[in-house]
């Protein structure tokens, strides 16, 4: 706006200057009338005596006059711009006051509307989640019903074929007994001998076909049992922890029932790993000084149990199967440093001199699916050590558990009936972090 007014003033001045230059006339500005008044009209008889000006006015050149006109136009422009700025400030101030008033009046209504919208969205998400859970539960029940029906059908077929085979074997044995009769009692007619030989051949073919069917049914039963065992949680555990992905925040912490200042220790758990890397931690107890005080971890298909650091360990090769539920126990006693590792109720490794006369410190933290990383729980945690899969039946005792107790706990039926006195599955407080969740 200032630029437009300035351009108008300059154009007007240039036009005036051009007119004067074309006419060649001198502009004579007289300032005498501004200082002296002619009063001859009041008293015509009185002689008029001009009074000399106190100061002589210098003659102004054309350029001086032009500069004076430019200065006057610039002053007028500044006054106009100042007036416009004042008007804009007043308008902006009034607009700002109006906006503040409107925002103050509508803030409560906007907050209520936002709160109602968020509540509605939360309710819709909750309903969708519940509906998905119901659908998943119905699908799982349907699949379980189908599996049970198929299993019963296969068992009935197996029993029927076993009965048929027993009857055929008894009949064949009866014919064998008849075959032991002296030769003089057997028919000697060639046609009768041919008929007897044809019946024996036909019976052998039938027996071979039945045996082949039984082997096929048995293989199907084995496959079905493996599928059933890999899909469902071991009996009695009721629920499991699901670790969907490797993450720095995906783990579970456990609050033991008793202090961990122990000279002997037994930890048992069920696990179904999705994938095992060079080191995948199942159970870890660590302190600020030693995050690897006590660990049970996987390395590929190998299982390792450490006490007092990774240098004090006992391990077994090719014992863990991915995609299958398997039971694992680590046992340690400081009296002679005896440590043993059990998989599916069988002792697979044993070593002496492991952390002998060592006492576990009592100021540590129990972590499932990850290891503690230095000061603070979530600092310096390596996500590649995280466990992915399912875990259940985590129990710990402050003593060396007998072999029969370990074997009993490794059975799929009723394996979670016994609870540890240090950590008890379903009894001790377990806090899930990140994406870890409970499943049935």
C-alpha positions in Angstrom: 0.0 0.0 0.0 2.9 2.4 0.8 4.5 1.6 -2.5 1.3 2.5 -4.5 0.9 5.8 -2.7 4.5 6.7 -3.3 4.3 5.9 -7.0 1.2 8.2 -7.3 3.0 11.1 -5.6 6.1 10.7 -7.8 4.0 10.6 -10.9 2.0 13.8 -10.0 5.3 15.6 -9.2 6.8 14.6 -12.5 3.8 15.8 -14.4 3.9 19.2 -12.7 7.6 19.5 -13.4 7.2 18.6 -17.0 4.5 21.3 -17.5 6.7 24.0 -16.0 9.7 23.0 -18.1 7.6 23.0 -21.3 6.1 26.4 -20.7 9.5 27.9 -19.7 7.9 30.0 -17.1 9.5 30.7 -13.7 7.4 29.8 -10.8 7.4 32.7 -8.4 6.1 32.0 -5.0 5.4 35.0 -2.9 5.2 34.6 0.8 4.5 38.3 1.5 0.8 37.8 1.8 1.3 35.3 4.6 2.8 37.9 6.8 1.2 41.3 5.9 -2.5 42.3 5.6 -3.9 44.9 3.4 -6.4 47.1 5.4 -7.0 49.8 2.9 -10.6 48.7 2.6 -11.4 49.8 6.2 -10.0 53.3 5.8 -9.6 54.4 2.2 -8.5 58.0 3.1 -5.5 56.7 5.1 -2.4 56.4 3.0 -1.1 52.9 2.6 2.5 52.7 3.6 4.0 49.3 2.7 6.1 47.8 5.4 9.3 46.2 4.5 9.6 42.5 5.4 11.8 41.8 8.4 13.8 39.1 6.4 14.4 39.0 2.8 13.1 35.7 1.2 15.7 34.1 -1.1 14.7 33.3 -4.6 13.9 29.6 -5.0 15.0 27.7 -8.1 12.8 25.2 -10.0 14.6 22.3 -8.4 14.0 23.7 -4.9 10.4 24.1 -5.6 10.2 20.5 -7.0 11.9 19.1 -3.9 9.5 21.0 -1.6 6.5 19.6 -3.5 8.0 16.1 -3.2 8.5 16.6 0.6 4.9 17.8 1.0 3.6 14.7 -0.9 5.8 12.4 1.1 4.5 13.9 4.4 0.9 13.5 3.1 1.7 9.9 2.2 3.1 9.2 5.6 0.1 10.7 7.3 -2.2 8.6 5.2 -0.3 5.4 5.8 -0.2 6.1 9.5 -4.0 6.5 9.5 -4.4 3.2 7.6 -2.1 1.4 10.0 -4.1 2.7 12.9 -7.3 1.5 11.3 -5.8 -2.0 10.6 -4.6 -2.3 14.2 -8.0 -1.4 15.6 -9.6 -3.9 13.3 -7.1 -6.7 14.2 -7.5 -5.9 17.9 -11.3 -6.2 17.6 -11.1 -9.4 15.5 -8.7 -10.9 18.1 -11.0 -10.0 20.9 -13.9 -11.5 19.0 -12.0 -14.8 18.4 -11.0 -15.1 22.0 -14.6 -14.6 23.1 -15.8 -17.2 20.6 -13.1 -19.7 21.7 -14.0 -19.1 25.3 -17.7 -19.7 24.6 -17.2 -22.8 22.5 -14.3 -24.5 24.5 -16.7 -26.4 26.7 -18.9 -27.6 23.9 -15.9 -28.7 21.8 -14.4 -30.6 24.8 -17.7 -32.4 25.4 -18.1 -33.2 21.7 -14.5 -34.6 21.6 -15.0 -36.6 24.7 -18.2 -38.1 23.4 -16.6 -38.9 20.1 -13.6 -40.7 21.8 -16.0 -42.6 24.1 -18.0 -43.7 21.0 -14.9 -44.9 19.2 -13.6 -46.7 22.3 -17.0 -48.5 22.6 -17.0 -49.5 19.0 -13.4 -50.8 19.2 -14.3 -52.8 22.4 -17.4 -54.3 20.7 -15.3 -55.3 17.7 -12.6 -56.8 19.8 -15.2 -58.8 21.8 -16.9 -60.0 18.6 -13.5 -61.1 17.2 -12.8 -63.0 20.4 -16.1 -64.7 20.2 -15.6 -65.7 16.6 -12.1 -67.0 17.4 -13.4 -69.0 20.3 -16.2 -70.5 18.2 -13.7 -71.4 15.5 -11.4 -73.0 18.0 -14.3 -75.0 19.6 -15.4 -76.1 16.1 -11.9 -77.2 15.2 -11.5 -79.1 18.5 -14.8 -80.8 18.0 -13.8 -81.9 14.5 -10.4 -83.1 15.8 -12.1 -85.1 18.5 -14.6 -86.6 16.0 -11.8 -87.5 13.6 -9.8 -89.1 16.4 -12.7 -91.2 17.6 -13.4 -92.3 14.1 -9.8 -93.3 13.5 -9.8 -95.2 16.8 -13.0 -97.0 15.9 -11.6 -97.9 12.5 -8.4 -99.2 14.1 -10.3 -101.3 16.6 -12.5 -102.7 13.9 -9.6 -103.6 11.7 -7.8 -105.1 14.7 -10.8 -107.3 15.4 -11.0 -108.3 11.8 -7.3 -109.1 11.7 -7.6 -111.2 14.9 -10.5 -113.2 13.4 -8.6 -113.8 10.2 -5.5 -114.8 12.1 -7.5 -117.2 14.3 -9.1 -118.7 11.2 -5.8 -119.0 9.5 -4.3 -120.7 12.6 -7.3 -123.1 12.6 -6.5 -123.9 9.0 -2.8 -124.4 9.9 -3.8 -126.8 12.6 -5.8 -128.7 10.1 -2.7 -128.8 8.0 -0.9 -130.7 10.7 -3.3 -133.7 10.2 -1.6 -136.7 8.6 -1.4 -136.6 4.9 -3.8 -139.5 4.5 -6.7 -137.4 5.8 -6.1 -134.6 3.3 -8.0 -134.7 0.0 -5.9 -136.0 -2.8 -8.0 -134.8 -5.6 -6.2 -132.3 -7.7 -9.2 -129.9 -7.9 -9.6 -129.9 -4.1 -5.8 -129.1 -3.7 -6.1 -126.2 -6.2 -9.1 -124.8 -4.4 -7.3 -125.0 -1.0 -4.2 -123.3 -2.5 -6.4 -120.5 -4.0 -8.1 -119.9 -0.7 -4.7 -119.5 1.1 -3.4 -117.1 -1.5 -6.6 -115.0 -1.3 -6.4 -115.0 2.5 -2.7 -113.9 2.4 -3.6 -111.0 0.1 -6.4 -109.9 2.4 -4.1 -110.0 5.4 -1.5 -107.9 3.6 -4.1 -105.4 2.6 -5.4 -105.1 6.2 -1.8 -104.8 7.5 -1.2 -102.0 5.0 -4.4 -100.2 6.1 -3.4 -100.5 9.7 0.0 -99.0 9.1 -1.6 -96.1 7.2 -4.1 -95.5 10.0 -1.3 -95.7 12.6 0.7 -93.1 10.7 -2.4 -90.8 10.5 -2.9 -91.2 14.2 0.7 -90.2 14.9 0.4 -87.1 12.7 -2.9 -86.2 14.4 -1.4 -86.6 17.9 1.5 -84.4 17.0 -0.8 -81.8 15.6 -3.0 -82.0 18.7 0.0 -81.7 21.0 1.5 -78.8 19.2 -1.7 -76.8 19.0 -3.1 -77.0 22.6 -1.6 -75.9 25.9 -0.5 -78.7 28.2 -3.3 -79.9 30.4 -3.8 -78.1 33.7 -1.9 -74.9 32.8 -5.2 -73.2 31.6 -3.3 -70.3 29.9 0.0 -69.3 28.3 2.0 -66.2 27.6 2.2 -65.3 23.9 5.3 -63.5 22.7 4.3 -62.4 19.1 7.6 -60.7 18.0 11.1 -59.8 19.0 11.2 -56.4 20.6 13.1 -54.4 23.2 9.9 -54.0 25.2 8.4 -57.5 24.8 9.0 -59.4 28.0 7.4 -60.3 31.3 8.6 -59.7 34.8 7.9 -61.9 37.8 7.8 -61.0 41.5 9.0 -64.1 43.5 7.1 -65.3 46.5 10.3 -65.5 48.6 13.7 -63.7 48.3 16.1 -65.1 45.7 19.1 -65.3 48.1 19.4 -69.0 47.5 22.1 -71.8 47.5 20.0 -74.2 45.4 17.5 -73.7 42.8 15.2 -75.5 40.3 13.3 -73.8 37.5 10.9 -75.6 35.1 8.7 -74.4 32.3 6.9 -75.3 29.1 7.9 -73.6 25.9 6.9 -73.6 22.2 9.4 -71.5 20.3 8.5 -69.9 16.9 12.2 -69.5 16.0 15.4 -69.8 18.0 18.5 -67.7 17.1 22.1 -67.9 18.5 20.7 -66.9 21.9 17.0 -66.8 22.8 16.4 -66.3 26.5 13.6 -68.2 28.2 14.2 -67.5 31.9 16.6 -64.9 33.3 17.5 -63.6 36.8 19.9 -60.7 36.9 21.2 -57.8 39.0 22.7 -54.4 38.1 26.2 -55.9 38.5 25.5 -59.2 36.7 22.4 -59.3 34.3 23.2 -63.0 33.6 23.2 -64.3 37.2 21.0 -67.2 36.3 19.6 -68.0 32.8 17.8 -70.7 30.9 18.2 -70.1 27.1 18.1 -71.6 23.7 20.8 -71.6 21.0 19.3 -73.0 17.8 18.0 -76.4 18.9 20.4 -76.5 21.9 19.4 -75.8 25.5 21.7 -74.1 28.1 21.5 -73.4 31.8 23.9 -71.0 33.4 24.6 -69.9 37.0 26.8 -66.9 37.9 27.5 -66.0 34.3 27.8 -67.6 30.9 31.1 -69.2 31.8 29.3 -71.5 34.3 26.9 -73.5 32.2 25.6 -76.9 31.3 24.0 -77.6 27.9 22.5 -80.2 25.6 22.5 -80.3 21.8 19.5 -80.9 19.5 16.9 -81.2 22.3 14.5 -78.3 21.5 12.1 -78.6 18.6 10.6 -75.4 17.2 6.8 -75.4 16.8 6.3 -78.1 19.4 5.5 -77.9 23.1 8.4 -79.2 25.2 9.3 -79.2 28.9 12.6 -78.0 30.3 14.1 -77.8 33.8 17.4 -76.4 35.2 18.6 -77.7 38.5 21.6 -76.3 40.6 23.1 -76.7 44.0 26.0 -74.7 45.3 27.3 -77.3 47.8 29.2 -79.2 45.1 28.4 -77.0 42.1 26.1 -79.7 40.7 24.0 -78.5 37.7 21.7 -80.6 35.5 19.4 -80.0 32.6 16.2 -81.9 31.9 14.2 -82.0 28.7 10.7 -83.7 28.5 11.3 -85.5 31.9 14.8 -86.9 30.9 18.1 -85.7 32.1 20.1 -84.7 29.1 23.1 -83.0 30.7 24.9 -82.9 34.0 28.0 -81.1 35.2 29.9 -80.4 38.5 31.8 -77.3 39.7 29.2 -74.9 38.3 29.2 -71.8 40.6 30.4 -73.9 43.6 29.7 -72.3 47.0 28.0 -69.4 45.2 24.9 -67.6 46.7 22.4 -65.9 44.4 22.0 -62.2 45.3 18.6 -61.2 46.5 18.3 -57.8 44.8 17.7 -59.0 41.2 14.9 -59.2 38.8 13.2 -62.2 37.2 12.5 -61.7 33.5 10.8 -64.1 31.1 11.6 -64.0 27.4 14.5 -61.5 27.7 17.4 -60.7 29.9 18.0 -57.6 32.1 20.2 -55.0 30.6 22.4 -53.0 32.9 21.0 -50.1 35.1 17.3 -50.0 34.7 15.1 -52.7 33.3 14.7 -51.4 29.7 18.2 -50.0 29.1 20.7 -51.7 26.8 18.3 -54.6 26.1 19.2 -56.5 22.9 16.0 -57.3 21.0 17.7 -60.2 19.2 17.7 -62.1 22.6 13.9 -61.9 22.9 11.9 -65.1 22.9 9.1 -65.5 20.3 6.4 -68.1 20.8 4.4 -69.4 23.7 5.3 -70.1 27.3 3.4 -71.6 30.3 3.9 -73.6 33.5 6.8 -71.4 34.8 7.6 -72.7 38.4 10.7 -72.4 40.6 11.7 -74.0 43.9 14.4 -73.1 46.5 15.7 -76.7 46.5 16.8 -79.5 44.1 13.7 -81.1 42.8 13.7 -85.0 42.7 13.9 -86.7 39.4 10.4 -88.3 39.8 8.9 -84.9 40.4 10.6 -83.5 37.3 9.4 -86.5 35.2 5.9 -86.1 36.6 5.8 -82.4 35.7 6.9 -83.1 32.1 3.7 -85.2 31.3 1.2 -83.3 29.1 -1.7 -84.3 31.4 -1.7 -82.5 34.7 1.7 -81.0 34.4 0.7 -77.6 35.9 -0.8 -79.1 39.0 2.3 -78.6 41.1 3.3 -75.0 42.0 6.8 -73.8 43.0 7.3 -72.1 46.4 9.5 -69.4 44.9 7.6 -68.9 41.6 4.2 -70.5 41.1 2.4 -70.4 37.8 -0.9 -68.7 38.3 0.0 -67.7 41.8 3.0 -65.4 41.6 2.6 -61.8 40.3 3.6 -61.6 36.6 3.6 -58.3 34.7 3.4 -58.4 30.9 5.2 -55.7 28.9 5.0 -54.6 25.3 3.1 -56.9 23.0 3.1 -59.9 25.3 -0.4 -61.2 26.2 -2.2 -64.1 27.9 -4.0 -66.7 25.7 -6.2 -69.7 26.5 
